[in-house]
Amino acid sequence: MVKRYRYIQQFEKWIDKPMIKVITGIRRCGKSYLMKMIIELLRERNILDESICYLNLELFENSHLKDANALYEHIKKNTSDEGKSYVLIDEVQNCDGWERVVASLLAEERYDIYLTGSNATMLSGDLATHIAGRYIEIKAFPLSFNEFKVFNKEYHNTKKSIEDMFNDYLKYGGFPGLFTVVDDDEAKRQYLSGVRNTVILRDTVQRYDIRDVDLLQRVMNYVFDNVGQVFSANSVTNYLKSLGFKASLVSVNTYLDALTDAMIIEKAKRYDIKGRKIMQRMEKYYISDLGIRYSEIGYRNNDIGQLLENVVYNELLVRGYQVFVGKEGEKEVDFVATKGDERIYIQVTYLLATPEVVEREYGSLLSIKDAYPKLVLSMDRMTIGIRDGVVHQYLPDFLLEQ
Protein backbone atom coordinates (compact mmCIF):
# COMPACT_ATOMS: atom_id res chain seq x y z
CA MET A 1 0.00 0.00 0.00
CA VAL A 2 1.37 3.41 -1.03
CA LYS A 3 1.10 5.62 2.02
CA ARG A 4 -0.37 9.11 1.78
CA TYR A 5 1.74 10.67 4.51
CA ARG A 6 -0.05 14.00 4.73
CA TYR A 7 -3.16 12.17 5.93
CA ILE A 8 -1.29 9.72 8.16
CA GLN A 9 0.10 12.68 10.10
CA GLN A 10 -3.43 13.94 10.68
CA PHE A 11 -4.83 10.55 11.70
CA GLU A 12 -2.03 9.89 14.16
CA LYS A 13 -2.97 13.03 16.09
CA TRP A 14 -6.59 11.90 16.54
CA ILE A 15 -6.46 8.14 17.21
CA ASP A 16 -8.12 7.37 20.57
CA LYS A 17 -9.22 10.97 21.04
CA PRO A 18 -12.91 11.31 22.07
CA MET A 19 -13.90 12.93 18.78
CA ILE A 20 -15.66 11.52 15.73
CA LYS A 21 -13.26 11.69 12.80
CA VAL A 22 -15.13 12.55 9.57
CA ILE A 23 -13.28 12.25 6.26
CA THR A 24 -15.03 14.16 3.48
CA GLY A 25 -14.18 14.32 -0.22
CA ILE A 26 -15.43 13.76 -3.73
CA ARG A 27 -16.37 10.17 -4.50
CA ARG A 28 -13.39 8.05 -5.65
CA CYS A 29 -10.78 10.43 -4.24
CA GLY A 30 -9.40 7.62 -2.08
CA LYS A 31 -11.39 7.79 1.17
CA SER A 32 -11.71 4.00 1.41
CA TYR A 33 -7.96 3.78 0.82
CA LEU A 34 -7.47 6.18 3.73
CA MET A 35 -9.71 3.98 5.91
CA LYS A 36 -7.40 1.04 5.16
CA MET A 37 -4.44 3.21 6.16
CA ILE A 38 -6.15 3.93 9.49
CA ILE A 39 -6.66 0.20 10.06
CA GLU A 40 -2.94 -0.32 9.38
CA LEU A 41 -2.10 2.38 11.92
CA LEU A 42 -4.32 0.66 14.48
CA ARG A 43 -2.62 -2.69 13.85
CA GLU A 44 0.78 -1.03 14.29
CA ARG A 45 -0.47 -0.03 17.75
CA ASN A 46 -1.25 -3.71 18.45
CA ILE A 47 -5.02 -3.26 18.18
CA LEU A 48 -6.52 -6.67 17.43
CA ASP A 49 -8.77 -7.13 14.38
CA GLU A 50 -11.51 -8.32 16.74
CA SER A 51 -11.67 -4.77 18.09
CA ILE A 52 -12.04 -3.21 14.62
CA CYS A 53 -15.43 -3.01 12.89
CA TYR A 54 -15.16 -1.77 9.29
CA LEU A 55 -18.19 -1.28 7.02
CA ASN A 56 -18.52 0.05 3.48
CA LEU A 57 -22.11 1.16 2.94
CA GLU A 58 -21.56 1.39 -0.82
CA LEU A 59 -21.39 -2.39 -1.08
CA PHE A 60 -24.55 -4.29 -1.93
CA GLU A 61 -23.77 -6.85 0.77
CA ASN A 62 -24.32 -4.08 3.32
CA SER A 63 -27.54 -2.71 1.83
CA HIS A 64 -29.50 -4.06 4.80
CA LEU A 65 -27.55 -1.67 7.04
CA LYS A 66 -28.97 1.48 5.47
CA ASP A 67 -31.46 1.70 8.33
CA ALA A 68 -30.23 3.30 11.56
CA ASN A 69 -31.50 0.51 13.83
CA ALA A 70 -29.94 -2.20 11.66
CA LEU A 71 -26.61 -0.37 11.56
CA TYR A 72 -26.57 0.11 15.33
CA GLU A 73 -27.40 -3.55 16.01
CA HIS A 74 -24.73 -4.75 13.58
CA ILE A 75 -22.04 -2.64 15.25
CA LYS A 76 -23.06 -3.79 18.74
CA LYS A 77 -23.10 -7.43 17.62
CA ASN A 78 -19.64 -7.18 16.01
CA THR A 79 -17.82 -5.36 18.80
CA SER A 80 -16.91 -6.48 22.30
CA ASP A 81 -18.71 -5.28 25.42
CA GLU A 82 -15.32 -4.90 27.08
CA GLY A 83 -12.50 -2.55 26.21
CA LYS A 84 -12.29 -0.05 23.38
CA SER A 85 -13.62 -0.78 19.90
CA TYR A 86 -12.82 1.00 16.64
CA VAL A 87 -15.69 1.66 14.22
CA LEU A 88 -14.97 2.72 10.64
CA ILE A 89 -17.86 3.37 8.24
CA ASP A 90 -17.41 4.26 4.57
CA GLU A 91 -20.02 6.44 2.82
CA VAL A 92 -22.02 6.74 6.03
CA GLN A 93 -24.54 9.12 4.44
CA ASN A 94 -26.08 6.06 2.73
CA CYS A 95 -27.70 5.14 6.06
CA ASP A 96 -30.82 7.09 7.01
CA GLY A 97 -30.39 8.34 10.57
CA TRP A 98 -26.67 7.63 10.80
CA GLU A 99 -26.24 10.76 12.91
CA ARG A 100 -28.22 9.20 15.79
CA VAL A 101 -26.18 5.99 15.58
CA VAL A 102 -22.77 7.66 15.89
CA ALA A 103 -24.02 10.09 18.56
CA SER A 104 -25.18 7.12 20.65
CA LEU A 105 -21.89 5.25 20.18
CA LEU A 106 -19.92 8.34 21.10
CA ALA A 107 -21.96 8.74 24.30
CA GLU A 108 -20.87 5.24 25.42
CA GLU A 109 -17.26 6.51 25.56
CA ARG A 110 -15.67 3.25 24.44
CA TYR A 111 -15.83 3.64 20.67
CA ASP A 112 -13.28 5.40 18.48
CA ILE A 113 -15.27 6.37 15.39
CA TYR A 114 -14.14 7.13 11.81
CA LEU A 115 -16.55 8.04 9.01
CA THR A 116 -16.32 8.97 5.35
CA GLY A 117 -18.86 10.83 3.25
CA SER A 118 -19.20 12.25 -0.24
CA ASN A 119 -21.12 15.47 0.19
CA ALA A 120 -20.10 18.76 1.68
CA THR A 121 -23.23 19.31 3.78
CA MET A 122 -23.16 16.04 5.72
CA LEU A 123 -21.66 17.89 8.68
CA SER A 124 -24.53 20.34 8.88
CA GLY A 125 -27.97 19.80 10.34
CA ASP A 126 -28.58 16.84 12.60
CA LEU A 127 -24.95 15.81 13.12
CA ALA A 128 -23.96 19.26 14.31
CA THR A 129 -26.99 19.26 16.63
CA HIS A 130 -26.28 15.83 18.12
CA ILE A 131 -22.52 16.15 18.65
CA ALA A 132 -21.68 19.83 18.32
CA GLY A 133 -18.01 20.34 19.07
CA ARG A 134 -17.27 16.62 19.25
CA TYR A 135 -16.18 15.86 15.70
CA ILE A 136 -13.34 16.95 13.48
CA GLU A 137 -13.37 17.05 9.69
CA ILE A 138 -10.45 15.81 7.64
CA LYS A 139 -10.79 16.82 4.00
CA ALA A 140 -9.56 14.27 1.48
CA PHE A 141 -8.56 15.18 -2.06
CA PRO A 142 -7.53 13.29 -5.18
CA LEU A 143 -3.78 12.80 -5.45
CA SER A 144 -1.61 15.89 -5.31
CA PHE A 145 1.05 16.04 -8.02
CA ASN A 146 3.63 14.90 -5.47
CA GLU A 147 1.50 11.83 -4.67
CA PHE A 148 0.81 11.31 -8.38
CA LYS A 149 4.56 11.03 -8.96
CA VAL A 150 4.91 8.47 -6.14
CA PHE A 151 1.98 6.38 -7.41
CA ASN A 152 3.48 6.40 -10.92
CA LYS A 153 6.70 5.00 -9.56
CA GLU A 154 5.02 2.35 -7.38
CA TYR A 155 2.39 1.13 -9.86
CA HIS A 156 4.06 1.67 -13.25
CA ASN A 157 7.74 1.92 -12.33
CA THR A 158 7.64 4.88 -14.69
CA LYS A 159 10.70 6.37 -16.34
CA LYS A 160 8.76 9.44 -17.42
CA SER A 161 10.24 12.87 -16.89
CA ILE A 162 8.64 15.31 -14.47
CA GLU A 163 7.34 17.27 -17.47
CA ASP A 164 5.65 14.22 -19.02
CA MET A 165 4.11 13.19 -15.70
CA PHE A 166 2.85 16.73 -15.18
CA ASN A 167 1.23 16.73 -18.63
CA ASP A 168 -0.53 13.47 -17.68
CA TYR A 169 -1.65 15.05 -14.42
CA LEU A 170 -3.13 18.06 -16.23
CA LYS A 171 -5.09 15.76 -18.50
CA TYR A 172 -6.13 12.82 -16.32
CA GLY A 173 -6.17 14.36 -12.85
CA GLY A 174 -5.38 12.50 -9.65
CA PHE A 175 -8.04 9.89 -8.90
CA PRO A 176 -6.09 6.98 -7.34
CA GLY A 177 -8.19 4.45 -9.27
CA LEU A 178 -6.45 5.51 -12.46
CA PHE A 179 -3.54 3.35 -11.39
CA THR A 180 -5.69 0.21 -11.42
CA VAL A 181 -6.45 0.48 -15.15
CA VAL A 182 -4.29 -0.09 -18.22
CA ASP A 183 -1.93 2.81 -18.85
CA ASP A 184 -3.47 4.05 -22.08
CA ASP A 185 -5.68 7.00 -22.99
CA GLU A 186 -8.90 5.16 -23.85
CA ALA A 187 -8.87 3.05 -20.68
CA LYS A 188 -8.27 6.10 -18.51
CA ARG A 189 -10.98 8.10 -20.24
CA GLN A 190 -13.48 5.26 -19.74
CA TYR A 191 -12.57 5.07 -16.06
CA LEU A 192 -13.00 8.83 -15.65
CA SER A 193 -16.34 8.76 -17.46
CA GLY A 194 -17.52 6.16 -14.96
CA VAL A 195 -16.45 8.36 -12.06
CA ARG A 196 -18.19 11.37 -13.60
CA ASN A 197 -21.42 9.44 -14.14
CA THR A 198 -21.33 8.11 -10.58
CA VAL A 199 -20.87 11.46 -8.89
CA ILE A 200 -23.51 13.09 -11.09
CA LEU A 201 -26.08 10.34 -10.63
CA ARG A 202 -25.61 9.54 -6.93
CA ASP A 203 -24.42 12.79 -5.47
CA THR A 204 -26.36 15.34 -7.49
CA VAL A 205 -29.34 13.91 -9.40
CA GLN A 206 -30.58 11.55 -6.68
CA ARG A 207 -29.70 13.69 -3.68
CA TYR A 208 -31.27 16.84 -5.08
CA ASP A 209 -34.06 15.05 -6.98
CA ILE A 210 -32.98 16.79 -10.18
CA ARG A 211 -35.28 16.05 -13.10
CA ASP A 212 -33.63 18.04 -15.88
CA VAL A 213 -30.35 16.12 -16.06
CA ASP A 214 -29.52 17.64 -19.44
CA LEU A 215 -29.66 21.15 -17.96
CA LEU A 216 -27.47 20.04 -15.04
CA GLN A 217 -24.94 18.71 -17.55
CA ARG A 218 -24.89 22.00 -19.42
CA VAL A 219 -24.40 24.01 -16.23
CA MET A 220 -21.49 21.73 -15.34
CA ASN A 221 -19.96 22.10 -18.80
CA TYR A 222 -20.24 25.88 -18.53
CA VAL A 223 -18.20 25.74 -15.34
CA PHE A 224 -15.69 23.39 -17.01
CA ASP A 225 -15.31 25.83 -19.92
CA ASN A 226 -14.89 28.80 -17.60
CA VAL A 227 -12.54 27.48 -14.93
CA GLY A 228 -10.86 30.38 -13.18
CA GLN A 229 -13.13 32.98 -14.81
CA VAL A 230 -15.24 35.35 -12.74
CA PHE A 231 -18.93 34.74 -13.41
CA SER A 232 -22.28 34.62 -11.65
CA ALA A 233 -25.32 32.32 -11.81
CA ASN A 234 -26.94 35.07 -13.85
CA SER A 235 -24.14 34.75 -16.45
CA VAL A 236 -24.83 31.02 -16.75
CA THR A 237 -28.59 31.59 -17.03
CA ASN A 238 -28.20 34.16 -19.80
CA TYR A 239 -25.78 31.91 -21.69
CA LEU A 240 -28.15 28.94 -21.58
CA LYS A 241 -31.08 31.09 -22.67
CA SER A 242 -29.03 32.31 -25.65
CA LEU A 243 -28.76 28.64 -26.71
CA GLY A 244 -32.53 28.23 -26.46
CA PHE A 245 -32.71 26.39 -23.13
CA LYS A 246 -35.30 27.16 -20.50
CA ALA A 247 -33.18 27.99 -17.49
CA SER A 248 -34.29 29.97 -14.46
CA LEU A 249 -31.87 31.68 -12.11
CA VAL A 250 -33.25 29.54 -9.27
CA SER A 251 -32.54 26.32 -11.18
CA VAL A 252 -29.01 27.36 -12.12
CA ASN A 253 -28.23 28.32 -8.52
CA THR A 254 -29.63 24.96 -7.34
CA TYR A 255 -27.48 23.07 -9.84
CA LEU A 256 -24.34 25.01 -8.93
CA ASP A 257 -25.03 24.26 -5.25
CA ALA A 258 -25.59 20.57 -6.04
CA LEU A 259 -22.30 20.30 -7.95
CA THR A 260 -20.51 22.09 -5.12
CA ASP A 261 -22.13 19.90 -2.46
CA ALA A 262 -21.01 16.79 -4.36
CA MET A 263 -17.53 18.35 -4.35
CA ILE A 264 -17.29 18.15 -8.14
CA ILE A 265 -16.58 21.88 -8.22
CA GLU A 266 -15.24 24.31 -5.61
CA LYS A 267 -16.24 27.93 -5.19
CA ALA A 268 -13.52 30.52 -4.54
CA LYS A 269 -14.85 33.76 -3.11
CA ARG A 270 -13.29 37.09 -4.01
CA TYR A 271 -11.31 39.00 -1.40
CA ASP A 272 -10.77 42.75 -1.36
CA ILE A 273 -7.14 42.97 -0.25
CA LYS A 274 -7.12 46.70 0.44
CA GLY A 275 -10.50 46.67 2.20
CA ARG A 276 -9.71 43.34 3.95
CA LYS A 277 -13.16 41.89 3.35
CA ILE A 278 -14.78 39.04 1.46
CA MET A 279 -16.86 40.18 -1.51
CA GLN A 280 -20.33 38.71 -1.84
CA ARG A 281 -20.65 38.24 -5.59
CA MET A 282 -18.86 37.19 -8.78
CA GLU A 283 -16.94 34.16 -7.49
CA LYS A 284 -14.70 31.82 -9.44
CA TYR A 285 -15.19 28.07 -9.69
CA TYR A 286 -12.57 25.34 -9.93
CA ILE A 287 -12.84 21.60 -10.55
CA SER A 288 -11.96 19.16 -7.77
CA ASP A 289 -10.18 16.93 -10.28
CA LEU A 290 -9.26 17.80 -13.87
CA GLY A 291 -9.86 14.21 -14.97
CA ILE A 292 -13.63 14.77 -14.77
CA ARG A 293 -13.25 17.73 -17.11
CA TYR A 294 -11.19 15.62 -19.53
CA SER A 295 -13.83 12.88 -19.57
CA GLU A 296 -16.49 15.43 -20.50
CA ILE A 297 -14.92 18.00 -22.84
CA GLY A 298 -11.47 16.59 -23.59
CA TYR A 299 -8.09 18.29 -23.40
CA ARG A 300 -7.46 21.54 -25.27
CA ASN A 301 -4.01 23.11 -25.46
CA ASN A 302 -5.40 26.63 -25.50
CA ASP A 303 -6.89 26.00 -22.01
CA ILE A 304 -3.46 25.46 -20.44
CA GLY A 305 -3.57 28.66 -18.38
CA GLN A 306 -6.90 27.70 -16.82
CA LEU A 307 -5.70 24.18 -16.06
CA LEU A 308 -2.52 25.42 -14.38
CA GLU A 309 -4.53 27.81 -12.23
CA ASN A 310 -6.89 24.99 -11.25
CA VAL A 311 -3.99 22.71 -10.26
CA VAL A 312 -2.48 25.40 -8.03
CA TYR A 313 -5.86 26.09 -6.41
CA ASN A 314 -6.29 22.40 -5.56
CA GLU A 315 -2.72 22.16 -4.23
CA LEU A 316 -3.32 25.07 -1.86
CA LEU A 317 -6.45 23.34 -0.52
CA VAL A 318 -4.47 20.11 0.00
CA ARG A 319 -1.92 22.10 2.03
CA GLY A 320 -4.69 23.32 4.30
CA TYR A 321 -5.06 26.89 3.08
CA GLN A 322 -8.29 28.80 2.77
CA VAL A 323 -8.12 30.19 -0.75
CA PHE A 324 -9.64 33.39 -2.14
CA VAL A 325 -9.44 35.22 -5.44
CA GLY A 326 -7.81 38.57 -4.73
CA LYS A 327 -8.74 42.07 -5.82
CA GLU A 328 -6.33 44.96 -5.27
CA GLY A 329 -7.90 48.12 -6.64
CA GLU A 330 -8.43 47.45 -10.33
CA LYS A 331 -5.92 44.60 -10.40
CA GLU A 332 -6.72 40.91 -9.96
CA VAL A 333 -4.58 38.52 -7.91
CA ASP A 334 -5.11 34.87 -8.74
CA PHE A 335 -4.94 33.59 -5.18
CA VAL A 336 -4.84 34.89 -1.64
CA ALA A 337 -4.14 31.83 0.51
CA THR A 338 -4.43 32.01 4.30
CA LYS A 339 -3.77 29.54 7.13
CA GLY A 340 -3.76 30.88 10.67
CA ASP A 341 -1.36 33.82 10.67
CA GLU A 342 0.15 32.75 7.33
CA ARG A 343 -0.72 34.44 4.06
CA ILE A 344 0.66 34.08 0.55
CA TYR A 345 -0.21 35.82 -2.71
CA ILE A 346 0.14 33.87 -5.95
CA GLN A 347 -0.06 34.65 -9.66
CA VAL A 348 -0.24 31.74 -12.13
CA THR A 349 0.56 32.02 -15.82
CA TYR A 350 1.66 29.65 -18.58
CA LEU A 351 4.78 31.48 -19.77
CA LEU A 352 6.38 34.83 -19.04
CA ALA A 353 6.86 35.19 -22.76
CA THR A 354 6.74 38.96 -23.24
CA PRO A 355 7.51 42.08 -21.21
CA GLU A 356 3.77 42.80 -21.18
CA VAL A 357 2.99 39.46 -19.53
CA VAL A 358 5.78 39.97 -16.98
CA GLU A 359 4.46 43.43 -16.16
CA ARG A 360 0.89 42.13 -15.78
CA GLU A 361 1.76 39.21 -13.50
CA TYR A 362 4.29 41.05 -11.35
CA GLY A 363 2.33 44.29 -11.33
CA SER A 364 -0.64 42.81 -9.48
CA LEU A 365 1.61 41.53 -6.70
CA LEU A 366 3.80 44.61 -6.49
CA SER A 367 0.70 46.74 -5.92
CA ILE A 368 0.11 44.93 -2.60
CA LYS A 369 1.83 46.89 0.15
CA ASP A 370 2.48 44.30 2.84
CA ALA A 371 5.31 41.93 3.72
CA TYR A 372 3.60 38.58 3.08
CA PRO A 373 5.28 36.24 0.54
CA LYS A 374 4.40 36.80 -3.13
CA LEU A 375 4.91 34.20 -5.86
CA VAL A 376 4.66 34.06 -9.64
CA LEU A 377 4.32 30.46 -10.88
CA SER A 378 4.83 29.55 -14.53
CA MET A 379 6.11 26.79 -16.81
CA ASP A 380 9.33 28.70 -17.58
CA ARG A 381 12.27 26.48 -16.61
CA MET A 382 14.57 29.48 -16.46
CA THR A 383 13.39 31.49 -13.48
CA ILE A 384 13.55 35.26 -13.33
CA GLY A 385 14.51 35.11 -9.67
CA ILE A 386 13.38 37.70 -7.14
CA ARG A 387 12.10 41.06 -8.31
CA ASP A 388 11.26 43.63 -5.63
CA GLY A 389 10.43 40.79 -3.22
CA VAL A 390 8.31 38.80 -5.70
CA VAL A 391 9.67 35.28 -6.27
CA HIS A 392 9.34 33.44 -9.58
CA GLN A 393 9.18 29.62 -9.43
CA TYR A 394 8.80 26.79 -11.92
CA LEU A 395 5.27 25.56 -11.26
CA PRO A 396 5.95 21.78 -11.00
CA ASP A 397 8.73 22.51 -8.49
CA PHE A 398 6.20 24.37 -6.35
CA LEU A 399 3.84 21.38 -6.50
CA LEU A 400 6.61 18.96 -5.47
CA GLU A 401 7.50 20.88 -2.32
CA GLN A 402 6.79 18.91 0.85
N, C-alpha and C positions, 0 to 999 in steps of 0.2 A: 504494500500500500504506500503510495506517494503521500508523504505528510504535508499538510498545508499549515505551516508553522505559525502563521499569523493568527490562525484560529486556535491552535493548540495553546498558545500563550494566554489567550482569553479564557479558554475552558479551565486551564489549570488554576486560575485565580478563583473560580467559582465552584469547583467540586466540593461537595459536602457543606456548602453554605446554604442557609435556610431561605433560599430564593428560588423561584421557578425560573429556569433558563429557557428562553424562547428564541429560537433561531428562525429568522424570517428571511425570505429571498424568493426571487422568481423561480418558478418550477424548473427543475433540471439544472439548477446552478450548483448542485452538489451537496444539498443538505443531508441526504441519507448517507453520503460518504462521510460527512462530518460526524454524524451519529456513530458510525463505525469507529471513527477516530476516538470519540469519547469512550466507547466501550473498551478500546485498546488501552486508553489511559487508566480506566478503572482496573483492568486486569494487571497493569503494571503496578498498581497499588495493592495487589493481592486480593482484590474483590472477587469472590467466587461467582461463576456464571449463574448459580442458583439464586443469587441476590440481585440479578439483573433481569428486568422484564422489558424487552424491546418489541414494539409493535409498529407495523407500517400500515396505516389505514387506507393506503392506495391499493393494497393488494386485495383481490377478490376473496381470498381465503379469510380475510378479516372483515368482510362486509357485514357480518352479524354484529360487529362491535360499533356500528355507527349510531347506536342508541346509548345514551348516557348510562342507564342502569346496567346494560350488558357490558359496557366498557369497565365500569367500576367493579362489577362482580368478577370479570376476567382478571383484572389486576390483583384483586384481593386473593383470588384462588391461586395465582401464580407467583405470589410473593410470601415470604415467611412472616409469621406473627411476631417473630423475635428478631431483634437487631435491625440494622438499616437496610432498606431496599432501594434500588435504583430503577426508576421508571423512565423509559425513553419512548416517545410516541411521535412517529412521522406523520405529517399532514393531518394534524389533530383537528383542523377545522372541518374535516369530513364527518366528525361525530357531532350530532345535535346535542347541545348541552354539555359539551366538553369542559366549559368553564367551571361548572358545578363540581365535576369529577375532580379536577386538579385542585380546586379550592379545598375540597374535603380531604384529599390526600395530604395536602400541605398542612392542614390543621392537626393531623395526627403526629406531625413532627418526627416521623421516622422514614420519610420518603425523600429522596433526592430526585427532582423531576426535571426532565429535559423534553422540550417540545419543538417541532418544526411546523411552519405554516407558510402558505404561498399567497397570502394577500396582506396588504399593508394595514388594513383596518382591524385585523384580528385582535389587536391589543387595545382596542377601544371598547366601549360599551360594557357588557357584563363582566368581562375579565377584570377590567380596571375597577369595577365596583366590588367584586368579590375579594380581590387580593391587592388592592391599591398599595403601592409601595413595596410589594413583596415579589416582584419579578424583575428580571433584567432582560433586555433585548440585545441579541447579538445578530447583527446584520450580515448575511452571507451573500456573496457575489460570485458570478462566474469567474473563471481563472483570470488573475491579473497577468500582464505580459511576463512578469518574472516567473509566475507559476506555469504559464504556458510553455516557457522555455524548458523548465524542469520536466514537465509531462512529456514534451517532445523527446527529451533525452531518455526518459525511463521507458516509454511505450514504443518509440520508433527508433531509438538509438540514432537519432538524426545527425547528419553531418552538415545540415543547412547553416548558412551564415545567419547572423543576427538580422540582417536586412531581409533575407528571404523568410525567416520565421515571422518577422514583424509584418511583412506583406500578407502572410497567411492569417495572422491575427486580425488585421484590418478587415479581411474578407470574411473569415469564418467565425470570428469571435472566440469566446473562451468557455463554452459549455464543456465540462469534463467528459461527457459522453461521446464527444467527437473522437476521442482516443480509443473507443471501442469499435469503431467502424473502419473499413478499408480506407487507406490514405489516398483517396482520389476525389476529384471535385464532385462527381455525380453522387457518390455515396454520402459525402458530407452534406450536400445540398438536400438530399432526401431526408437525412437525419434532422437537419435544421427545420425543414418543412413540417416534420412530425412534431417537433417541439412547438413551433409556432401554432399549429392547429390545436395542440393540447392546451396551451395557455389561453388561446382565444376561446375555445369551446368551454373549458371547465372553469376558468377563472374570470371570464368576462360575460360570455353569453348566458351561461347557466346561472351564475351568481347574481347578475343584474337583470335576468329575465329579458334579455335583449331580443327583440323580434326582427329588427331590420339588420341582419348580419352583414348584408352588402354595404350598408351605410357605415357600419362600424369599421369594416375593412377599408373603406375610402378615407375615413377620418385617420385611421392608423397610417395609411400610405401617405397622407398629407404630412403627418409628423415625420415619417421616414424621409420624405423629400426635403423637409425644412429643418433638419437637425441643426441646432445651434443658431437658428434664425429667430428673431423676436417676432412673435405673432400672438394673436388673441383668438378666443373661440369665435368671435365675430368674423375674423379673417377666414377661418375655416368654413364657417357657414356661408359667407358670400362666395367663396371659391366653389363650393359644392353647388350652390344655386346657379352659378354661371355655367356649370356643366349640365344643368337641367334636373338636378336631384332635389327632392323635397327634403330640406334639412332645416329644422328649427334650432335656434340658439340653445334652447333647453336640452334638446337631444344631443347636440354636439358637446355641450358641457358634460352631460351624463356619460357620453362615450369616452371623453378625455379622462374623466374621473375613474371610469372602469378600467381603462388601460393603465392608469397610474396605480390604482389599487392592486391590480394583478402584477405590478412591478415590471411591466413590459417597457414602459417609458418612465422617465423621471422628470419632474418639474424643477427648474432652477429659477428662483425668484431674483428679481433685479435689486441691486443694493446701491443706494446713493452714497458714494464714498464721502463726499464733502459734507452732506447733511447727516451722515451716519444713521440712515434709516432704510428699512426695507420698503420698496415700492410695491404697490398693490395691483399693478396691472402690467400687461405685456411681458410675460415670462418667456423663457426659452425651454424647450424640451429636448431631452437626450434619450437614447435608447439604452436599456440595461445591458444588451449584448448585441453587437453588430451582426452576429450571425443570423439573427431573426430578420434583420433588414435585408441581408444578402438573399435569404430564402424567398423573400417577397419581391424585391425590385432589382436584385442582382447587384453587381459591382461596377461602378462607373468611375473612371479615372479622374473625371472633372469634379468629383465629389470629395477628393482627397483632403481638402482643408476641413470640411465638415467632419469627416471620419476621424482625423487627428484630434480635433477639438473634443469629440465624443469620447475618445480613448482617454484623454487627459482628465476629463470630467469624472469618468468612472474610476480612474486610478486614485483621484483625490478622495472619493467616497470610500474606497477600499482602505485608504490610510486613516480614515476616521475623521476627515474634515467635513464641516458644513460648508457647502459650496454655493456661492451666489454669482450672478452676472453683474459686473460692476459698471457704474456710470459715474464719470468724473467730469462735471460740466457737460460739454457737448461730446466728449470723447467716451468711447466704450472700452471697458477692460474685460477680457474674456472671462476671467475667474477671480473672485475674491474668496479665498479659502481660509476658514477660521477653525481653530481647535483650542479651547481654553483661552489662554493669553496669546497663543500663536496666531499669526496672520501672514499670508503670502499672496502676492498679486502675480498673475500669470497671463501672458499673451501667447497664443498658439498660432503658428502660420506654417505653410508648407515649406517655402523657401524664401530666404531674404535675398531675392534675386535682383532687386533694383534699389537705388537710393530712396525712392518713394516708399517702397514697402518697409525699408528699415526705419524711415522717419515715422511712418504710421504706427508700427508696432512698438517702437521705443517711445514715441511721443506720448502715447496714452499712459505709459508707466511713469515717465518723467514728470508728468503733470501732477502726480500724487506726491504731496509734500509731507511724507512721514518716513520713518526709518525702517519700516517692515521690508523683508526681502522681496525683490521683484525679479521675475524671470521671463525671458523670451525663449520659447521652445520651438525648434524647427527641425527639418530633415537635412539641414546643412551639416556635413561632416566637419568642415572647417569652421570652428566657432569664432565669433567676433571677439569674445572675451567679455570684459566688464567695461561698460560705458556709463559713466556718471552713476555708478552703483547698481545699474541694471545688468544682470548676468545672462549671457546667452548659453544655451545648452542643447546638445543633440538630443532630440526627443526620446529615442529608444534608451539612451543612457539614463535619462531621468526616470523612465519606467522601471529600469533594472536596479535602481537604488533600493537598498533594504530599509 
